[in-house]
C-alpha cells in the first residue's frame, strides 16, 4: 500500500513520483510587483485543471480528490 512509505507510480512512464504538476487552463494570474520581484497571489477563473506526472507529463486526472487518492494510494 502506497500510504505506508511507497511512492505512486505513473501508469504511462512507470517512474515513481511523490507529487503531480497541476496545470490550470484559462485562468487569470494575480501577482504583486514591488519594483524588483513578483509574488504569486492567486489564479482566478480557471476552467480546466490537469494533474500530470512530473516526469513524462502524462495526465493522471482532472479532479483534485482523485489526484490526492492517486498520491496516497
C-alpha positions in Angstrom: 0.0 0.0 0.0 1.4 3.4 -1.0 0.2 5.1 2.1 2.9 3.3 4.1 6.0 4.9 2.5 5.7 3.7 -1.0 5.7 6.1 -3.9 3.0 6.5 -6.6 3.9 5.0 -10.0 3.0 6.8 -13.2 0.8 4.5 -15.3 2.5 5.9 -18.5 6.2 6.0 -17.8 6.4 3.8 -14.8 8.5 6.3 -12.8 8.0 6.6 -9.0 6.6 10.1 -8.2 5.8 12.0 -5.0 3.9 14.9 -6.5 1.9 15.8 -9.5 2.1 19.0 -11.6 -1.1 21.0 -11.6 -2.0 22.9 -14.7 -5.0 25.3 -14.7 -6.1 26.4 -18.1 -7.9 29.6 -18.9 -7.2 31.5 -15.7 -6.0 35.0 -14.8 -2.9 35.0 -12.6 -2.6 37.7 -10.0 0.9 38.8 -8.8 2.2 41.6 -6.6 5.2 43.5 -8.0 7.4 45.6 -5.7 9.6 47.0 -8.3 12.1 44.2 -8.1 10.3 40.9 -7.9 6.9 39.2 -8.3 4.9 37.4 -5.6 2.2 35.0 -6.7 -1.2 35.8 -5.2 -3.8 33.6 -6.9 -5.2 32.2 -10.0 -8.8 33.4 -10.8 -11.3 31.8 -13.2 -9.6 28.5 -14.1 -11.7 26.4 -16.4 -9.8 23.1 -16.6 -7.4 21.5 -14.2 -4.9 18.8 -15.1 -2.8 16.8 -12.6 0.1 15.4 -14.5 3.2 13.2 -14.0 6.2 15.5 -13.4 8.5 13.1 -15.3 6.6 12.5 -18.6 3.7 15.0 -18.5 1.0 12.3 -18.7 -2.4 13.5 -17.4 -3.3 11.4 -14.4 -6.7 13.1 -13.7 -8.6 16.4 -13.9 -10.0 16.0 -10.3 -8.2 17.1 -7.2 -9.7 14.4 -5.0 -8.6 11.8 -7.5 -5.1 13.3 -7.5 -5.0 13.0 -3.7 -6.1 9.4 -3.8 -3.5 8.6 -6.5 -0.7 10.0 -4.5 -1.8 8.5 -1.2 -2.7 5.1 -2.6 
